[in-house]
Amino acid sequence: MAVFSLLDINALRLLDILREYSDPKDVKPLSKAVLLDVFESIGQLSSEILHSAEDSQKISIVQSIKHLLMSRKLNDNYLFISCLECIDTTSWAGTTPGRPAVLQAEEFERIMQLLNSPDQVISRKVRVFHIIGSNSHICTDYANYQQSRSCHH
């Protein structure tokens, strides 16, 4: 029988709530507010506890909200960036051995497009991730993606 600490149980419960409120096909009232609250709470967990919970539940917290990044609605993009700000970059940026980048090159490209967002708050928030991305595997993935696209044009 596995022994779980209270923090582990809280982390697992947060992931359950995330699953319940992040489904783009089943949007619940207040789901966006709940998502941000969940990410703020997750941000209080240690990386080890979060990674353990993600691994045991076979979920990536960032993958569960990637639809918000790819949305054409600025409010969705803002929510995605705000959620990402709440958590340690080791959860998504591919900067830690054994924790690959969660975002694909196309998704990183979308973040770079948001640098030019008409919403200045979004573009300001994205500048932080641009700096982080330049130090991660995401940057390499994005550069490879850009190079493959330029070869076909």
Phi, psi and omega in degrees: 000131181283143178254124181246141174278168178299321178297320178298317180295318177298318179298316179297320178295319177299320178294324176298315179296318178302313178302317183294323187256358183258357181290114182293343180272350183224066182284124180260156175304138179067012184300324181292321177294321179296318180301314180295319177298319179297315180295323177297321178291317178300323180298342178276346180280153173290154179301322181297315180294317180298312181297320177298315179295316178300314181297317182290330180264357181053053180223148170244123183297324181287320178298330182290345180240009183300334178299332178291326177293318185278352178294152175269001178272124182299326179297323177294316179299317179299316180298316179301309181297320179296320177295316180299325179297334185284339189246158179296137181300339179296344179280346186214338192272353181072028182265356183242133177304136179087352179237091183292161176299137182273328182274139176275167182303320180296325180286322175295322177300320178298320177298318179296324176297327181290347172301330180259021180299143174295341177271110184296330179294317178297312183297325177294316179297321183292329179305323178299316181288331176297318178295315179297315182299330180291346179251017185229175177293338179301318181300316178296315178300317181294317179299318177296319178297314181298319180295319180293325179290321183290334178291334183268358182252000000 
